[in-house]
Amino acid sequence: MTFKSAYSLIVALAFSILSCAQTTTEKAKPIFKDGEAQIVEAFQNPENWLRHDLWVETEFDTDGDGDKDRMHVSVTRPKQTETEGLKLPVIYVTSPYFAGVAADAPGTMWNVKHELGEIGEERFHPEVIRRGERPIISNSHIRKWVPRGYIVVHSSSPGTGLSDGAPTIGGKNESLAPKAVIDWLCGRAKGFTERNGDEEVKAYWSTGKVGMTGTSYNGTLPLAAATTGVKGLEVIIPIAPNTSYYHYYRSYGLVRSPGGYLGEDIDVLYDFVHSGDEDKRAHNNKVVRDTEMMNNMDRQTGDYNDWWAGRDYLNQMDNMEAAMLMSHGFNDWNVMPEHSYRIYKAAKEKGLPVQIYYHQNGHGGPPPTSMMNKWFTKYLHGVDNGVDKEKNKAYIVREYDDRQQPTAYLDYPNPDAQDVTLNLTPGGTSVGGLTLNSVDAAKETLTDNVSFSGKDLAKAKNSNSRLLYVTPQLKEDLHISGVPKVSISLSSNKSAANLSVWLISLPWEEGDETKITDNIITRGWADPKNYKSLTKEEDLIPGRSYTVNFELQPDDQIIKAGQQIGLMIFSSDQEFTLHPKAGTELTIQLDKTTLTLPIVGGKEAYRNVTN
């Protein structure tokens, strides 16, 4: 070996040793690749995470004790936020569910077996047995986001767990509580080591940038916080959020239960989540459930009022500034897809950065982790990954695709969708028709009988309890994208009636291979007594005709060639509405009744697949 080559080897070894030394002493920090935060080895071991809890003081007192309510908050963060002075952004999840919920005891739900306009007998009020031990409120989201360079914060909603206050199910305190936690994370509110103590604790490890996410009620609360306009809340990712409690428990004036929870109403949900201080429960029950809710929820008429309006976040969006990635399932019959669409549409109209992800399944279901990662990376770490500049605003999972592989579209509804109005032709007790052509005057009558399920009625070759009108068999696939609408001219032999509509795909499929996208395309419900106004119903005059206009639930579905699209009109829906005695007759004026479908390609596309 020459002197020159030996010298070169020594220099190379020296640089290698120096590099190793620098690596071992280099402070841990977030790493980004392809616009996404990557898992950092130094943040990955849960044994090195710091977990602690505290209480954040709010600006309200809802449990009547004269002191400002404090929210119980837990923090999970990498040890480097303590040992190396590292500051990181926060992913924040808040919920009324973390400390447990009431058992499903008999009589908890309202009895739905009574006539319209009645309320039914008093129901059973269950008590929640609180669970959980400090300092952990929840373990959700920590394994996904802490290793990627985030601090994860949880809190219990007012009147739940170890948080003070009362649950109000959409009341102002449920917006102001997460606002207070965000204010604390940004150095503007006080936090304390104990529920009733005065030793303060500060979020010195927070960058002051916060994102929120969660599913169902936990997805509602990020929106609630965002509507306050709180500074520091940069981005929200609500998943299947309930955005209006009126829309959740009513439909166009009709008392209508959420799917799977027949007889649930807003007071039932209150009992379900009320896991807070046992000594405060009697006060909360009297003030919130037994007075405010009972005086305003109005199960007798189902009318919209100021109280319900105050629990609709669409009415509160003026101050919202956070970016938003929305997620929902088109076949969610619990929190129905209108909840996400109405907020997405309003946020887009406000000029906020938005995207929407829809899958074809039921309740819950987050966007792909990569999508969430990009949104959090952009708005919490400040990495310019272009997510705010994407031309495609909608990502929709097609019927036979994996939920992790959505198809990109310019927007939702599809910009190429146009309303196509179809008229009804006679034969509905067996099978009538849907046509683009004008039709002659005709009437057909159905007789309400809730003992038949919607599925039974859809499968029946003949039935006096429903009217069914179908398109010709589709020669090619037909893409529906948007909000179908109906205008129904009807008369009733009674002063009140349920009105239910299913849009279905026929023939009805059954068996192990049946998919959730088979059979039911979308649905809708309305109270004919609210034909003129949602805020004041009118008794129907038997025999008099009324026109009832309402939207069905939003959808984006490709109906396969060989199928027929069917409009099924019936009265009481066994799964969703009250169950009055059989016998109410609804007479439909066919020539004054229409179905409007948002079809990609409009009339031309419809004609091409039906002629």
NULOPA-210664 format. One record per residue (C-alpha): x, z, y. Coordinates in Angstrom, 3 decimals. Each point is the difference from the previous one (the first is absolute). Layout:
NULOPA-210664
(pt (X Z Y))
...
END
This chain:
NULOPA-210664
(pt (0.000 0.000 0.000))
(pt (1.385 -0.982 3.381))
(pt (0.170 2.417 2.937))
(pt (-2.651 -2.031 1.817))
(pt (-2.485 0.108 -2.879))
(pt (0.639 3.724 -0.564))
(pt (-0.621 0.690 3.685))
(pt (-3.230 -1.990 -0.118))
(pt (-1.159 2.007 -3.015))
(pt (0.740 3.320 1.750))
(pt (-1.894 -1.099 3.116))
(pt (-2.979 -1.117 -2.088))
(pt (-0.052 3.332 -1.856))
(pt (0.190 1.889 3.294))
(pt (-2.924 -1.903 1.436))
(pt (-1.948 0.574 -3.215))
(pt (0.640 3.753 0.100))
(pt (-0.889 0.146 3.703))
(pt (-3.183 -1.952 -0.634))
(pt (-0.998 2.404 -2.796))
(pt (0.674 2.962 2.267))
(pt (-2.119 -1.494 2.754))
(pt (-2.809 -0.713 -2.503))
(pt (-0.018 3.563 -1.294))
(pt (-0.205 1.427 3.516))
(pt (-2.440 -2.569 1.411))
(pt (-3.346 1.515 0.939))
(pt (-3.071 -1.143 -1.915))
(pt (-2.412 -2.240 1.879))
(pt (-2.817 -2.447 -0.734))
(pt (0.962 -3.400 -1.395))
(pt (-1.967 -3.205 0.571))
(pt (-0.080 -3.282 -1.888))
(pt (-2.368 -2.946 0.446))
(pt (-1.891 1.970 2.626))
(pt (-0.727 2.943 -2.290))
(pt (1.367 3.535 -0.251))
(pt (1.982 0.359 -3.216))
(pt (0.375 2.988 -2.299))
(pt (3.010 2.005 1.174))
(pt (1.859 1.833 -2.752))
(pt (0.691 2.987 2.253))
(pt (-3.767 0.444 0.604))
(pt (-1.114 -0.609 -3.571))
(pt (0.412 3.347 -1.781))
(pt (-3.086 2.242 0.467))
(pt (2.215 3.054 -0.562))
(pt (1.629 -0.799 3.329))
(pt (-3.241 -0.234 1.935))
(pt (-1.032 2.771 2.364))
(pt (-3.629 1.116 -0.282))
(pt (-1.629 2.407 2.413))
(pt (-3.358 0.647 1.642))
(pt (-1.308 1.140 3.378))
(pt (-3.133 0.055 2.160))
(pt (-0.589 -2.260 3.001))
(pt (-2.213 1.252 2.802))
(pt (-2.836 -2.311 1.079))
(pt (-2.043 -0.120 3.217))
(pt (-3.311 0.998 -1.648))
(pt (-1.740 2.940 -1.671))
(pt (-2.611 -1.088 -2.556))
(pt (-0.249 3.112 -2.189))
(pt (-1.267 2.221 2.815))
(pt (2.719 2.663 -0.074))
(pt (1.052 -0.502 3.639))
(pt (3.478 -1.279 -0.882))
(pt (1.242 -3.570 -0.034))
(pt (-0.105 -1.405 -3.518))
(pt (3.348 -0.495 -1.719))
(pt (0.640 -2.742 -2.542))
(pt (2.034 0.669 -3.137))
(pt (2.869 -2.495 -0.195))
(pt (2.655 -0.590 -2.651))
(pt (3.250 -1.929 0.394))
(pt (2.208 -1.755 -2.563))
(pt (3.309 -1.317 1.369))
(pt (3.500 -0.937 -1.157))
(pt (2.539 2.823 0.300))
(pt (2.073 -2.163 2.351))
(pt (-2.601 0.695 2.712))
(pt (1.338 3.562 -0.103))
(pt (3.656 -0.373 -1.027))
(pt (0.920 -3.139 1.953))
(pt (-2.374 0.080 2.959))
(pt (-1.755 -3.124 -1.276))
(pt (-3.277 -0.890 1.689))
(pt (-2.530 -2.109 -1.892))
(pt (-3.488 -1.412 0.610))
(pt (-3.041 1.557 -1.655))
(pt (-2.632 -1.276 -2.405))
(pt (-2.955 2.325 0.420))
(pt (-2.959 0.521 -2.349))
(pt (-2.897 2.327 0.787))
(pt (-2.982 0.812 -2.193))
(pt (-2.915 2.367 -0.635))
(pt (0.630 -0.315 -3.752))
(pt (3.456 1.513 -0.474))
(pt (-1.181 3.580 -0.678))
(pt (-2.715 -0.946 -2.471))
(pt (-3.636 -1.057 0.102))
(pt (-3.322 1.299 -1.309))
(pt (-0.942 -0.461 -3.628))
(pt (-2.670 -2.557 -0.871))
(pt (-2.737 2.570 -0.571))
(pt (-3.609 -0.957 -0.838))
(pt (-2.182 -0.254 3.085))
(pt (2.875 -0.590 2.426))
(pt (-1.285 -3.453 0.949))
(pt (-3.285 -0.633 1.768))
(pt (-2.850 -0.861 -2.349))
(pt (-0.834 -3.666 0.622))
(pt (-3.207 -0.041 -2.039))
(pt (-2.569 0.174 2.789))
(pt (-1.920 -2.216 2.382))
(pt (1.617 -1.566 3.047))
(pt (-0.221 2.203 3.079))
(pt (0.219 3.210 -2.025))
(pt (3.152 2.095 -0.273))
(pt (-0.328 1.622 -3.404))
(pt (0.629 3.571 -1.046))
(pt (2.927 2.165 1.134))
(pt (3.163 -0.738 -1.934))
(pt (2.672 2.307 -1.472))
(pt (3.034 0.848 2.171))
(pt (3.175 0.383 -2.099))
(pt (3.016 2.043 1.088))
(pt (3.537 -1.380 -0.145))
(pt (2.640 2.047 -1.803))
(pt (3.155 -0.597 2.014))
(pt (3.167 -0.942 -1.870))
(pt (3.656 -0.563 0.855))
(pt (2.988 2.130 0.912))
(pt (2.230 -0.032 3.054))
(pt (2.003 -1.816 1.158))
(pt (-1.332 -3.063 -1.844))
(pt (-3.232 -1.584 1.204))
(pt (0.393 -3.278 -1.882))
(pt (2.615 -2.042 -1.849))
(pt (-1.561 -3.338 0.886))
(pt (2.258 -2.736 1.400))
(pt (3.192 2.076 -0.052))
(pt (1.709 -1.783 -2.897))
(pt (-0.705 -3.389 1.552))
(pt (1.046 0.667 3.592))
(pt (2.505 2.883 0.218))
(pt (2.658 -1.961 -1.950))
(pt (-0.507 -2.880 2.448))
(pt (0.898 2.080 3.026))
(pt (-3.236 1.614 1.111))
(pt (-1.247 3.525 0.415))
(pt (-3.409 0.490 -1.633))
(pt (-2.436 2.401 1.640))
(pt (-3.334 1.199 -1.386))
(pt (-2.752 2.046 1.605))
(pt (-3.357 1.399 -1.051))
(pt (-2.974 -0.992 2.145))
(pt (-1.929 2.591 2.033))
(pt (-1.836 2.520 -2.154))
(pt (1.834 -1.005 -3.175))
(pt (2.899 1.628 -1.815))
(pt (1.934 2.341 2.253))
(pt (-1.040 -1.796 3.192))
(pt (-2.274 1.765 2.470))
(pt (-3.248 -1.446 1.272))
(pt (-3.004 -1.681 -1.539))
(pt (-0.415 -3.338 -1.731))
(pt (-2.293 -2.191 2.093))
(pt (0.176 -3.262 -2.016))
(pt (0.930 -2.371 2.786))
(pt (-0.292 2.424 2.920))
(pt (2.466 0.063 2.886))
(pt (2.141 2.751 -1.516))
(pt (0.878 -2.291 -2.907))
(pt (1.595 -2.403 2.498))
(pt (1.617 2.680 2.152))
(pt (1.548 1.867 -2.952))
(pt (2.379 -2.815 -1.060))
(pt (0.608 -0.721 3.686))
(pt (1.282 3.585 0.374))
(pt (2.329 -0.419 -2.988))
(pt (1.375 -3.235 1.483))
(pt (0.397 1.730 3.356))
(pt (2.035 2.702 -1.779))
(pt (2.143 -2.615 -1.748))
(pt (0.685 -1.480 3.434))
(pt (0.765 3.342 1.669))
(pt (-3.259 0.361 1.957))
(pt (-1.886 2.656 -2.007))
(pt (0.834 3.394 -1.447))
(pt (0.736 0.700 -3.643))
(pt (0.255 3.453 -1.563))
(pt (1.580 1.326 -3.167))
(pt (-3.163 1.954 -0.897))
(pt (-3.733 -0.513 0.380))
(pt (-0.410 2.953 2.335))
(pt (3.602 0.444 1.125))
(pt (1.755 -0.769 3.275))
(pt (3.413 -1.182 -1.283))
(pt (0.251 -3.624 1.036))
(pt (1.490 -2.829 -2.038))
(pt (0.992 -3.411 1.335))
(pt (0.304 -3.428 -1.602))
(pt (3.594 -0.561 1.111))
(pt (0.536 -2.396 -2.927))
(pt (-2.702 -2.474 1.145))
(pt (0.742 -3.194 1.934))
(pt (-3.463 0.234 1.526))
(pt (-1.233 -3.101 -1.810))
(pt (-2.881 0.601 -2.419))
(pt (-1.906 -2.193 -2.443))
(pt (-3.108 1.027 -1.913))
(pt (-1.583 -1.153 -3.243))
(pt (-2.443 1.190 -2.634))
(pt (-2.955 -1.087 -2.130))
(pt (-3.742 0.554 0.539))
(pt (-0.515 3.135 2.155))
(pt (3.809 0.201 0.213))
(pt (-0.129 -3.581 1.311))
(pt (-2.705 0.816 2.534))
(pt (2.120 2.659 1.704))
(pt (2.870 -2.314 1.062))
(pt (-2.600 -2.065 1.845))
(pt (-1.531 3.165 1.452))
(pt (3.412 1.040 1.324))
(pt (0.722 -3.491 1.343))
(pt (-3.242 -0.061 2.014))
(pt (1.315 2.933 2.074))
(pt (2.821 -2.232 1.282))
(pt (2.544 2.701 -0.859))
(pt (3.550 -0.999 0.962))
(pt (2.413 -0.245 -2.899))
(pt (-2.517 -1.303 -2.548))
(pt (1.489 -3.456 -0.327))
(pt (-1.702 -1.434 -3.094))
(pt (-2.814 0.800 -2.411))
(pt (-0.707 -1.356 -3.494))
(pt (-3.566 1.067 -0.870))
(pt (-1.047 -0.706 -3.594))
(pt (-3.757 -0.283 -0.666))
(pt (-0.835 2.103 3.079))
(pt (-3.482 1.237 0.859))
(pt (-0.232 -1.166 3.604))
(pt (-3.623 1.011 0.686))
(pt (-1.930 2.744 -1.715))
(pt (-3.257 -1.732 0.874))
(pt (1.151 -3.133 -1.792))
(pt (1.118 2.172 -2.898))
(pt (-3.335 1.791 -0.483))
(pt (-2.479 -2.463 1.531))
(pt (-0.514 -3.758 0.118))
(pt (-2.024 -1.607 2.772))
(pt (-2.242 3.059 0.259))
(pt (-0.265 0.546 -3.756))
(pt (1.113 3.220 -1.675))
(pt (2.569 -1.470 -2.398))
(pt (2.499 1.937 -2.092))
(pt (3.627 -1.032 -0.486))
(pt (0.511 -1.657 -3.362))
(pt (0.575 2.476 -2.814))
(pt (-1.350 2.960 2.007))
(pt (-3.779 -0.366 -0.023))
(pt (-1.531 2.626 2.262))
(pt (3.156 0.773 1.961))
(pt (-0.349 0.487 3.741))
(pt (2.299 1.284 2.724))
(pt (-0.881 3.657 -0.667))
(pt (0.888 -0.434 -3.676))
(pt (3.463 -1.211 0.990))
(pt (0.321 3.027 2.301))
(pt (-0.609 2.353 -2.935))
(pt (2.333 -2.061 -2.172))
(pt (3.041 0.514 2.253))
(pt (-0.636 3.430 1.571))
(pt (2.974 1.787 -1.576))
(pt (1.082 1.983 3.079))
(pt (0.018 3.729 0.768))
(pt (-2.758 1.685 -2.013))
(pt (-0.687 2.427 2.865))
(pt (-0.805 -2.898 2.351))
(pt (-2.178 -2.019 -2.361))
(pt (-3.331 1.668 0.806))
(pt (0.495 -0.666 3.718))
(pt (1.017 -3.609 -0.627))
(pt (-2.922 -0.602 -2.347))
(pt (-2.494 1.332 2.529))
(pt (1.390 -1.893 2.990))
(pt (1.088 -3.296 -1.552))
(pt (-1.920 -0.626 -3.214))
(pt (-3.268 1.883 0.437))
(pt (-0.497 -0.668 3.706))
(pt (1.929 -2.991 1.347))
(pt (-0.212 -2.134 -3.131))
(pt (-3.557 0.918 -0.952))
(pt (-1.215 -0.662 3.547))
(pt (1.653 -3.408 0.288))
(pt (0.603 -1.716 -3.360))
(pt (-3.700 -0.878 -0.353))
(pt (-0.600 -0.917 -3.628))
(pt (-3.673 -0.553 0.786))
(pt (0.438 -3.136 2.131))
(pt (3.630 -1.083 -0.457))
(pt (0.104 -0.926 3.692))
(pt (3.229 -0.337 1.963))
(pt (0.473 2.571 2.787))
(pt (2.627 1.351 2.388))
(pt (1.248 2.465 -2.598))
(pt (0.687 -2.754 -2.519))
(pt (1.512 -2.125 2.792))
(pt (2.491 2.815 0.622))
(pt (1.149 -0.369 -3.611))
(pt (0.672 -3.725 0.289))
(pt (3.646 -0.746 0.809))
(pt (-0.860 -3.498 1.195))
(pt (-1.487 1.720 3.053))
(pt (3.246 1.866 0.673))
(pt (2.637 -2.743 -0.042))
(pt (0.566 -0.397 3.746))
(pt (3.137 2.182 -0.037))
(pt (1.440 -1.274 -3.267))
(pt (3.529 -1.393 0.306))
(pt (1.422 0.258 -3.528))
(pt (0.813 -3.066 -2.077))
(pt (-2.106 -0.250 -3.159))
(pt (0.268 -1.374 -3.525))
(pt (-3.471 0.370 -1.560))
(pt (-0.707 0.016 -3.748))
(pt (-3.256 -0.181 -1.950))
(pt (-1.677 -1.302 -3.162))
(pt (-2.844 -2.505 0.187))
(pt (-1.728 1.684 -2.943))
(pt (0.165 3.496 1.439))
(pt (-3.611 1.193 -0.170))
(pt (0.948 3.532 1.037))
(pt (1.638 -0.633 3.380))
(pt (-1.193 -3.557 0.438))
(pt (2.206 -2.767 1.446))
(pt (-1.874 -0.153 3.317))
(pt (1.815 3.224 0.906))
(pt (3.389 -1.695 0.168))
(pt (-1.121 -3.366 1.324))
(pt (-1.791 1.372 3.076))
(pt (3.103 1.963 1.069))
(pt (2.415 -2.835 -0.791))
(pt (-2.140 -2.377 2.097))
(pt (-0.153 2.412 2.950))
(pt (3.739 0.794 -0.124))
(pt (0.801 -3.711 -0.061))
(pt (-2.276 -0.575 2.990))
(pt (1.872 2.781 1.848))
(pt (3.250 -1.907 -0.558))
(pt (1.542 2.637 -2.281))
(pt (2.466 -1.077 -2.710))
(pt (-2.159 -0.223 -3.140))
(pt (-0.076 -1.339 -3.530))
(pt (-2.555 0.469 -2.760))
(pt (0.488 0.136 -3.760))
(pt (-3.000 -0.439 -2.285))
(pt (-0.068 0.218 -3.776))
(pt (-2.919 -0.759 -2.307))
(pt (-0.358 3.436 -1.607))
(pt (-1.802 3.235 0.810))
(pt (0.770 3.100 2.028))
(pt (3.579 0.584 1.129))
(pt (3.048 -2.117 -0.641))
(pt (2.866 -0.197 2.511))
(pt (1.719 -3.163 1.150))
(pt (3.162 -0.946 -1.907))
(pt (2.819 2.449 0.750))
(pt (1.988 -2.823 1.585))
(pt (-2.740 -0.576 2.597))
(pt (-0.278 3.694 0.837))
(pt (3.788 0.275 0.147))
(pt (0.294 -2.845 2.497))
(pt (-2.638 1.522 2.289))
(pt (1.553 3.451 -0.075))
(pt (3.486 -1.479 0.414))
(pt (-1.039 -2.024 3.047))
(pt (-1.926 2.673 1.852))
(pt (1.786 3.187 -1.063))
(pt (3.637 -1.131 -0.339))
(pt (-0.232 -2.743 2.618))
(pt (1.415 -2.729 -2.255))
(pt (-1.030 -3.424 1.285))
(pt (-1.186 -1.413 -3.320))
(pt (-2.594 -2.351 1.494))
(pt (-3.032 1.654 -1.593))
(pt (-1.719 0.032 3.392))
(pt (0.610 -3.716 0.451))
(pt (-1.345 -1.259 -3.335))
(pt (-2.521 -2.807 0.429))
(pt (-1.903 1.138 -3.098))
(pt (-2.197 2.996 0.828))
(pt (-1.826 0.300 -3.330))
(pt (1.308 0.505 -3.525))
(pt (-2.663 -0.316 -2.677))
(pt (0.452 0.504 -3.734))
(pt (-1.717 -2.822 -1.809))
(pt (-2.356 0.735 -2.876))
(pt (2.465 -0.469 -2.844))
(pt (3.214 1.038 1.736))
(pt (2.073 3.164 -0.059))
(pt (-0.699 2.375 2.885))
(pt (3.665 -0.125 0.914))
(pt (-0.243 -3.774 0.554))
(pt (-2.545 -0.643 2.759))
(pt (-0.566 -3.454 1.453))
(pt (0.775 -0.384 3.702))
(pt (-2.670 -1.333 2.363))
(pt (0.040 -0.575 3.744))
(pt (-2.720 2.594 0.426))
(pt (-3.072 1.634 -1.459))
(pt (-2.588 -1.416 -0.070))
(pt (1.666 -3.270 -0.913))
(pt (0.143 -2.063 3.232))
(pt (-1.370 -2.995 -1.936))
(pt (-3.159 1.878 -1.007))
(pt (-3.235 -1.120 1.636))
(pt (-3.479 1.454 -0.307))
(pt (-2.277 -1.973 -2.311))
(pt (-3.699 0.916 0.064))
(pt (-2.052 -0.416 -3.158))
(pt (-3.782 -0.003 -0.327))
(pt (-2.106 1.325 -2.878))
(pt (-2.230 -1.996 -2.345))
(pt (-2.734 1.560 -2.182))
(pt (0.370 1.475 -3.479))
(pt (1.704 3.309 0.801))
(pt (-1.664 2.121 -2.688))
(pt (1.895 -2.206 -2.449))
(pt (2.531 -2.138 1.914))
(pt (-0.650 -1.646 3.350))
(pt (2.429 -2.180 1.907))
(pt (2.402 0.036 2.959))
(pt (0.218 -3.226 1.988))
(pt (1.352 -1.466 3.216))
(pt (-3.270 -1.889 0.443))
(pt (-2.997 1.212 1.974))
(pt (-2.744 1.551 -2.139))
(pt (-3.773 0.249 0.031))
(pt (-1.890 3.193 0.752))
(pt (-0.228 2.290 -3.028))
(pt (-0.226 3.688 -0.845))
(pt (1.159 1.983 -3.029))
(pt (-0.489 3.672 -0.838))
(pt (2.064 2.620 -1.826))
(pt (-1.081 3.476 -1.122))
(pt (2.470 2.875 0.366))
(pt (1.016 1.806 -3.186))
(pt (3.235 2.012 0.200))
(pt (0.021 0.563 -3.762))
(pt (1.596 -3.447 -0.207))
(pt (3.653 -0.132 1.049))
(pt (1.367 -2.804 2.135))
(pt (1.838 -1.274 -3.052))
(pt (-3.246 -0.028 -2.025))
(pt (-1.731 -1.987 2.716))
(pt (2.842 -2.493 0.356))
(pt (0.081 -0.677 -3.750))
(pt (-3.766 -0.265 -0.428))
(pt (-1.391 -3.496 -0.600))
(pt (-3.216 1.109 1.627))
(pt (-0.851 3.090 2.035))
(pt (-2.705 1.067 2.417))
(pt (2.439 2.561 1.474))
(pt (2.383 -2.442 1.605))
(pt (0.170 -3.479 1.484))
(pt (2.983 -2.186 -0.932))
(pt (1.088 -3.238 1.669))
(pt (3.027 -1.980 -1.172))
(pt (2.158 -2.950 1.027))
(pt (0.565 -2.991 -2.254))
(pt (2.843 0.474 -2.460))
(pt (3.327 -0.350 1.793))
(pt (1.963 -3.118 -0.976))
(pt (3.194 1.422 1.499))
(pt (1.246 3.376 1.219))
(pt (-1.603 1.250 3.231))
(pt (1.818 2.371 2.360))
(pt (-2.064 2.590 1.902))
(pt (1.880 1.840 2.762))
(pt (-1.645 2.317 2.506))
(pt (-3.316 1.783 0.457))
(pt (-3.136 -1.433 -1.655))
(pt (-3.270 0.593 1.853))
(pt (-3.682 -0.004 -0.872))
(pt (-3.116 -0.420 2.092))
(pt (-3.022 1.112 -2.013))
(pt (-3.607 -0.403 1.097))
(pt (-2.107 2.509 -1.900))
(pt (-3.140 2.058 -0.100))
(pt (-0.675 3.198 -1.929))
(pt (-3.106 1.605 -1.454))
(pt (1.325 3.398 1.136))
(pt (1.315 1.487 3.234))
(pt (3.574 0.333 -1.352))
(pt (2.194 -1.834 -2.493))
(pt (3.581 -0.345 -1.153))
(pt (1.533 -3.473 0.306))
(pt (2.986 -0.931 -2.161))
(pt (1.880 -3.290 -0.350))
(pt (2.628 -1.000 -2.532))
(pt (1.990 -3.224 0.177))
(pt (0.898 -0.798 -3.597))
(pt (1.843 -2.528 -2.114))
(pt (-1.897 -1.364 -3.019))
(pt (-0.064 -0.141 -2.946))
(pt (0.496 3.773 -0.168))
(pt (3.166 0.789 -1.946))
(pt (0.315 2.867 -2.490))
(pt (2.595 1.173 -2.510))
(pt (3.544 1.299 -0.048))
(pt (1.351 -2.976 1.936))
(pt (-2.334 0.472 2.966))
(pt (1.848 0.490 3.281))
(pt (-1.120 1.994 3.019))
(pt (-0.281 -3.274 1.937))
(pt (-2.520 -1.376 -2.486))
(pt (-3.734 0.369 0.623))
(pt (-0.296 1.863 3.327))
(pt (1.357 -1.918 2.977))
(pt (-1.223 2.409 2.671))
(pt (-2.983 2.184 0.935))
(pt (-2.000 1.389 2.913))
(pt (-2.870 2.359 0.813))
(pt (-2.358 0.531 2.945))
(pt (-3.081 1.917 1.119))
(pt (-2.729 -2.431 1.078))
(pt (-1.323 2.737 2.314))
(pt (3.179 -0.502 2.086))
(pt (-0.587 -3.735 0.376))
(pt (0.016 0.382 3.791))
(pt (2.391 2.920 0.605))
(pt (2.466 2.149 -1.939))
(pt (-0.786 2.980 2.200))
(pt (-3.792 0.102 -0.345))
(pt (-1.923 -1.122 -3.046))
(pt (-3.643 -1.101 -0.015))
(pt (-2.440 0.463 -2.855))
(pt (-0.842 -3.307 -1.629))
(pt (-3.586 -1.188 0.380))
(pt (-1.078 -1.105 -3.492))
(pt (-0.411 -3.758 -0.176))
(pt (1.786 -0.684 3.283))
(pt (3.137 -2.197 -0.092))
(pt (3.371 1.254 1.249))
(pt (3.368 -1.753 0.206))
(pt (2.944 2.112 -1.141))
(pt (3.500 -1.277 0.831))
(pt (3.110 1.615 -1.475))
(pt (3.466 -0.675 -1.293))
(pt (1.199 0.429 -3.558))
(pt (3.406 1.491 -0.713))
(pt (3.057 -2.143 0.927))
(pt (1.576 -1.958 -2.836))
(pt (2.599 -2.602 -0.824))
(pt (-0.636 -1.506 -3.385))
(pt (0.455 -3.311 -1.747))
(pt (-3.105 -0.689 -2.095))
(pt (1.005 -1.988 -3.068))
(pt (-1.318 -3.438 -0.888))
(pt (-2.893 0.263 -2.459))
(pt (-1.493 3.068 1.707))
(pt (-3.097 0.261 2.182))
(pt (-0.227 2.208 3.081))
(pt (-3.138 2.109 -0.019))
(pt (-1.843 1.903 2.728))
(pt (-1.903 2.914 -1.564))
(pt (-2.529 1.835 2.179))
(pt (-1.485 3.257 -1.260))
(pt (-1.101 3.342 1.368))
(pt (1.490 3.239 -1.370))
(pt (3.574 -0.156 -1.299))
(pt (0.478 2.465 -2.842))
(pt (3.670 0.568 0.868))
(pt (-0.288 0.420 3.772))
(pt (-3.427 0.641 1.540))
(pt (-2.724 2.627 -0.203))
(pt (-2.222 -0.237 -3.093))
(pt (-3.658 -0.122 1.112))
(pt (-2.817 -0.457 -2.497))
(pt (-0.507 -3.552 -1.231))
(pt (-2.617 -2.234 1.558))
(pt (1.136 -0.990 3.488))
(pt (-0.561 -3.736 0.441))
(pt (2.189 -2.186 2.197))
(pt (-1.219 -3.508 0.775))
(pt (2.720 -2.403 1.145))
(pt (-0.780 -2.965 2.264))
(pt (2.387 -2.510 -1.566))
(pt (-0.015 -2.594 2.795))
(pt (1.018 2.708 2.497))
(pt (2.691 1.598 -2.170))
(pt (3.620 -1.184 -0.119))
(pt (3.374 0.802 -1.512))
(pt (3.094 -0.836 2.067))
(pt (3.303 -0.323 -1.853))
(pt (3.462 -0.281 1.637))
(pt (1.431 -2.899 -2.009))
(pt (3.522 -1.346 0.331))
(pt (-0.544 -3.621 0.951))
(pt (-3.561 0.636 1.169))
(pt (-2.966 -2.235 -0.869))
(pt (2.173 -2.857 -1.168))
(pt (1.713 2.213 -2.576))
(pt (-3.350 1.375 -1.160))
(pt (-1.490 -3.462 -0.362))
(pt (3.026 -1.228 -1.930))
(pt (-0.321 2.703 -2.636))
(pt (-3.803 0.019 -0.361))
(pt (-1.049 -3.677 0.193))
END
